[in-house]
Structure formats: structure tokens, C-alpha cells
Amino acid sequence: MADPAGLEGALAALPEAKRELARLMLAARRPVPAHPTPRSGAGPVPPTALQSRLWRRERAHPAVATGSHALRLTGPLDPRRLVDALTRVLRRHEALRTRLTVSTTGQPRLHVDEEPVLRLTRADLSGFTPQAAAERVALQSTESASTVLDLESGRTSAFRLLRLAPDEHVLILASHLAVFDGWSSGVFLADLAAGYRAGPAGLAPPDLQFPDYADWQHRWIAGPDGSAELARRRAVFAADPPAPRAPGGFERGHLPVRLARGPVDAGLELGAAEGATPFMTLLAALAVVLARRQSRTSQVIGTPAAGRFAGALEGAVGQFTTVVPIRLDLAGGPTFRELLHRTRAAVAEALAHQRLPVDVLFDGTPPPYNVLFALHNYPSVPLDLPGIEVGQLPGPPARHLELYSPDPAAALACIGLVERDGEIGGTAEYNRHAATPEDVRGLLTGIEDVLDRAVAAPASPLTT
């Protein structure tokens, strides 16, 4: 049998189709580590399962994978220094220099460009009245969220720097969801601040880059460990039917949501006494609401997870987000306390398998959940620029259902909550062809009702 080094050396001499087959044969002979490691070489790698789905979808729906963030910068900003720092951040993270190409065999591949391309437009709004300038900032933010970014060309980010006054600027970032997740915003801002403060001396490459992860995911899923985990997880959900697709397809709707603190606070105290986190307690209550509505004691709810299951991934920009399906068993009329213990075990079990992409797990069929629930805890990273006060500006609604759901037409709602300043609230995104705003609000009031009743009678069996 030829040694791996010899086989690798012969790859370049083969036609592309045979070269791809040889790569797969070589990968099958190598053990795949449980966690990503730096890849050997700088050649193209397969995209992640989520990237492949977003790439296919954006071909029919341009700008569907664009996210936008806006920051107000108050103080003596040095625009040239900021531009240099932005360029250095693009150079530091391979994900922000990535483009997707299609090989002659029809397979998508990620390529990393050597040099960064900073796409930055500027506008001077200092001649407008404060109200007119604010209106134009809002318009620029909305336009940014509609920027047509393209993974194939490598146009995956675009910036706007708006000057409102000598000491007042707004920086707007449009980023492609295939290379930039919620966690990445904190990494990006921390690096931008470091680059602005330290100049060319700062910003060494992170320990792992996103293409390292993409390459690892492809090899791990194809290897024996990934195949075995895939078989085990499919067996877990074998009895759960796929969520039905809405006859009208998918049309996005948004509405702000908030939980009432009275019953929720008491319910969270009950959960904490049983060792449940706030997320677990709210998830258990949501499962009761869905079980009552659907008359089913088995409930599957999807939750977005950061997907950075290896410490070395925490410092990289990229799209690592994964959806973890959590299967909750309400059979036998458990008390809410008993359900909390079942939920703790179910959440721990599900999160232990977040390496497995949901797109691969359900293989093109709608998943067995139509509601996604999240209590976000992305690390708060202030943009520490010397002498400059930084504030976050409200942005356009997110596109979470298309990011988190393999089939948005089979989704009902994605409820994303954040605990901040003593309040638990956020945004719910829903499919207008599957739900109304009243339906979505009913899920929240249902959670409040379940917690209120659980606190009043914690030893009473739940009725589903």
C-alpha cells in the first residue's frame, strides 16, 4: 500500500475528478481528531454543511444571508487609523478572505485569498440637521442589511463610515452569515480595538482559522466516529415526524417580545433550586405549552448553540453556529420539578452532540421541530477605542429562521431572548404562512402561565 505522503505527492498530477476521489481515499485512512486542528497546507477545503445550504439558498434569494451591525463613535476618531485597523482584522481572519468556487465536478470549495479587500464607503452627513442626519443613518443601516453579499465572489463584508460631526461617526458593518456569526461580532470588535490601539504590531493570527474547522467537519462526518454519532442521533429522533411545511412557503415576520418578571422570576427561582439554568427552566415551560397545543407528550425544540466546542475556536471569526435539537419527554404526567430534571439531562445530552450539523442529521428533510428557542449569552465585548465612547445602534431584524432552520417553510417561530437590565425580552421571528403575531405572543404568555402554576403547585402533575 502506498504511504500517505506518496499519495499526497501524486495528487497534483491527477485530473480534478480523480484528484478529489484520491483525497477522499486518503482522508479515510487518517484518524480524525475529536476537535479541529490546524489543517495541512493552504489549499481549498469543502464548505461546512451550513455554508452549503446558505450558498444554495442565496442563488435564488440574493441578500438572504446578509447581517448588519451599527456602532456610534463619539470622540476624536482617526479615520485613517480605523481603516488600517479594519484591514488588519480582515487580514487576521481567513473567514473574512474566503470565497466559494465550484469545481469541474460540481463540488463547492472554500478558497482563502492572500490579501484582504476592504470595501468601505464614506458619507459626510455633517451638513444635515440632527433629525435629517438620524434619518439618513437609519436609511444607511437598512440599506446595509440589504447589501447583496456573495460567497462565490468573496464579497462577504462591506463597511460604511458616516461622519455626522468632527467628533461623531457611525460605523456600519454588513457581513455574510456564512462567515460571520453572533459570537464573531465580539471577536471582531475586540480585534478592531486592538488594531486601532496597537497599530501594525498587533493582531497575530488566531490558533485556529474557520477553514480549519470546515475541513475538520467534512473529514469527521465522513470518518467512523462521525458516522457512528450520526447513526446514534438519527435513532434518537426516528419516532419524531418531520415538521409540516406551510402551504404558502416562507415569509418572514418579526415582533418584539418580553416576559413578565413576576411569574418568571419565581419560576426561575424554582428552577435554580432544582439545579436548572434559566434557559432550562424556560425551555421546560415552553415544552409544556407545545405539548398542550399539539396533544403530544414528546416534544422536540431546536436551540441555536455557539458551536465553539473547542477552546481554540473562540478567538476565530466564522460561522460556527449550530442548531441543537432537544427532545423532551413529558410522558407520565411529571410534576414541573420532575420535568426540570428531565430537561437538565436532555439539554446536557443534546449539547454533547453539537458537533453534528443539523443539515446532515436530517439530510434534507424538515426537522422534527418547528419552534426554536434561545436565551442568548454572547460575551459582551466593548469596543475600547482610546478617547472614544462607543454605543450600539439598533439594527434591522435578524434573519434567524433562514440561518437556523434547514427548511424555513417548516418553521413556525424562532424566539430569541436576552436578559439585560433586569428584563427578559428580545425578538421573535416567525413564518407568516404558519403563524400570526398572536400565536407567537401566546407561546410567551403560555410560558408565564406554566411557571405561575408550577410555583403555586410544584408537586402537582402537569397536564399535557
Order of alpha helices (4+ residues) and beta strands (2+ residues): alpha-alpha-alpha-beta-alpha-beta-beta-beta-alpha-beta-beta-alpha-alpha-alpha-beta-alpha-alpha-beta-beta-alpha-alpha-beta-beta-alpha-beta-beta-alpha
